[in-house]
Amino acid sequence: MIIACLAVIFVTSCNKDDDDPATSTVKTITAQVEGGSSLNSKIDEVRVFAYSRSGNEEIAKGAFGNGGFTITLPDNLASKFLYVWWDEYDIPDGVNISNKSVKMSDGEGVWFVAYKGGEPVGWIYYGSNNTDAILIYVDGDVNITGSGSQKDGDWTWNYSRSVSLKTGWNFVYCTYSENTTSKTQTSAWTTTDPGDLKWIFDENH
């Protein structure tokens, strides 16, 4: 699984209120988690955390029941959560940023932690075997587009970016594949939902 999705957009190495996060700004997340009601005995709350300059901070939470949860995200994030990522990372050749004054939340996105009786019991993520959906906040509209290829020793990294972010909360879908025979790594970031993702509970995290 891809963890640092938005961060690695730039390094030179490797308003929906329904169940389906979409390409437009996200305000409320209503999720059914794989495993359904069997998880009710394990989870009673889901909390959302974001990275700030002061450390990890809780920014939202919601009760867990009937195999899922609903969480309303904050309308705005304070400046301590926001960064100009393209000032801190190299932009790969062929990738263009439409508005370099826009700030965004941490490149790893926010994360969803499952709780039972006030204690963390695992985390919940939205994804599939080779795609992660990363939830980030931006304080302005920005498009990140382009593609290219870079060599790293015997390996070749092929990348493409088709990301259109609107002011507020957005999902970015990050897909990664690797071919050891041809020694190629391929990464694609988009704001178009691939449509085959699920909310998964990982109690080992």
C-alpha positions in Angstrom: 0.0 0.0 0.0 1.1 3.5 -0.7 1.5 5.6 2.4 3.1 9.0 1.6 0.9 9.7 -1.4 1.0 13.4 -1.9 4.5 13.8 -0.6 5.9 11.5 -3.3 4.1 13.5 -6.0 7.0 15.9 -5.7 10.0 13.9 -4.7 12.2 12.5 -7.4 12.0 9.0 -6.0 10.0 6.5 -5.5 -19.7 17.9 -1.7 -20.4 14.4 -1.2 -22.5 13.1 1.8 -22.9 9.5 0.6 -21.0 6.2 0.8 -18.7 6.9 -2.1 -16.1 9.6 -1.7 -15.9 11.4 -5.0 -13.7 13.9 -6.9 -15.5 17.0 -5.5 -14.9 18.5 -2.1 -15.7 16.1 0.7 -17.7 17.4 3.7 -19.1 14.3 5.4 -17.9 10.7 5.2 -20.4 8.0 5.6 -18.7 4.6 5.4 -19.6 1.0 5.7 -16.6 -1.1 6.7 -15.8 -4.5 5.4 -16.9 -7.1 8.0 -20.1 -5.1 8.8 -21.8 -5.7 12.1 -19.2 -8.2 13.3 -17.1 -5.2 14.1 -19.6 -3.6 16.4 -18.1 -5.6 19.4 -14.6 -4.4 18.5 -15.1 -0.7 17.7 -17.3 2.0 19.2 -15.7 5.2 17.8 -13.6 6.4 14.9 -11.3 9.4 15.3 -9.6 11.4 12.5 -6.0 12.7 13.1 -3.9 15.1 11.2 -0.2 16.1 11.5 0.6 19.6 12.7 3.8 21.4 13.7 2.8 20.5 17.3 2.4 16.8 16.6 -0.5 14.6 15.7 -3.9 16.1 16.6 -7.5 14.8 16.5 -9.6 16.9 14.2 -12.9 14.9 14.0 -14.7 11.9 15.3 -17.8 9.8 15.0 -19.6 6.9 16.6 -19.2 3.4 15.1 -22.4 1.3 14.8 -24.2 -1.1 12.4 -20.8 -1.8 10.7 -19.9 1.8 9.8 -19.5 5.4 10.8 -20.3 8.9 9.8 -17.9 11.8 10.4 -18.3 15.5 9.5 -14.9 17.0 8.6 -14.0 20.5 9.9 -14.7 23.3 7.3 -11.2 24.7 7.7 -7.8 23.6 9.0 -5.6 26.0 11.0 -2.3 27.2 9.5 -0.3 24.8 11.8 -1.6 21.9 9.7 -0.8 23.4 6.3 2.3 23.4 4.2 3.5 24.5 0.7 4.7 21.1 -0.4 6.1 22.2 -3.7 8.5 24.5 -1.8 9.9 21.5 0.1 10.1 18.8 -2.5 11.5 18.6 -6.0 8.9 18.5 -8.7 9.6 15.6 -11.2 10.1 16.6 -14.8 6.9 16.9 -16.8 4.7 17.6 -13.7 3.1 21.0 -13.5 1.5 22.9 -10.5 -1.2 25.3 -11.5 -1.1 27.4 -8.3 2.1 27.3 -6.2 0.7 29.5 -3.5 -1.8 26.8 -2.4 -1.1 25.1 1.0 -2.2 21.6 1.9 -2.3 19.3 4.8 0.5 16.7 5.3 1.4 14.6 2.3 0.4 11.4 4.1 -3.1 12.7 4.4 -5.2 12.3 7.6 -5.7 8.9 9.2 -8.7 7.1 10.8 -8.2 5.4 14.1 -10.7 2.9 15.5 -11.4 3.0 19.3 -13.1 0.8 21.8 -13.7 2.0 25.3 -11.4 5.0 24.7 -8.5 2.9 23.6 -7.1 2.6 20.0 -7.7 -0.9 18.6 -6.5 -0.4 14.9 -7.0 1.8 12.0 -9.4 2.1 9.1 -8.4 3.0 5.5 -10.1 3.3 2.1 -8.4 1.4 -0.6 -7.6 -1.8 -2.5 -4.6 -4.1 -3.1 -2.7 -1.5 -5.1 -4.6 1.7 -4.5 -4.8 4.0 -1.5 -7.3 6.9 -1.2 -5.6 9.7 0.6 -7.8 12.5 2.2 -6.1 15.9 2.2 -7.1 19.5 2.7 -6.1 22.4 0.5 -6.7 26.1 1.1 -7.2 26.9 -2.6 -7.8 25.3 -6.0 -4.9 23.6 -7.7 -4.2 21.2 -10.5 -1.2 18.8 -10.5 -0.8 17.3 -14.0 1.8 15.7 -16.2 3.8 12.5 -16.6 7.4 11.4 -17.0 10.0 8.8 -16.4 13.2 8.7 -14.3 16.0 6.2 -13.9 17.2 5.0 -10.5 20.1 2.6 -11.1 18.8 -0.4 -13.0 15.2 0.6 -12.3 12.9 3.0 -14.1 10.1 5.0 -12.4 7.2 5.9 -14.6 4.8 8.4 -13.1 1.6 10.3 -14.1 -0.4 12.9 -12.2 -4.0 13.9 -13.0 -5.0 15.7 -9.8 -7.6 18.5 -9.6 -8.0 19.7 -6.0 -10.8 22.1 -4.9 -10.6 24.3 -1.8 -11.5 22.0 1.2 -11.2 18.3 1.5 -10.3 16.0 -1.4 -9.6 12.3 -2.0 -6.5 11.5 -4.1 -6.3 8.0 -5.4 -2.8 6.6 -5.6 -2.1 3.5 -7.6 1.3 1.7 -7.6 2.7 -1.3 -9.5 6.1 -2.9 -9.8 7.5 -5.3 -12.4 10.7 -7.0 -11.2 11.4 -8.5 -14.6 11.5 -5.2 -16.5 12.6 -3.4 -13.3 9.9 -0.7 -13.6 7.8 1.0 -11.0 4.7 2.8 -12.0 2.7 5.3 -10.0 -0.4 7.2 -10.9 -2.2 9.8 -8.9 -5.7 10.9 -9.8 -8.8 12.5 -8.3 -11.1 10.2 -10.3 -12.4 7.4 -8.0 -11.5 4.0 -9.6 -14.7 2.6 -8.1 -13.4 -0.6 -6.6 -12.2 0.6 -3.2 -13.5 -0.5 0.2 -13.2 0.7 3.8 -11.0 -1.8 5.7 -10.4 -2.3 9.4 -6.8 -3.3 10.2 -6.5 -4.2 13.9 -2.8 -5.0 13.6 -1.8 -1.5 12.8 
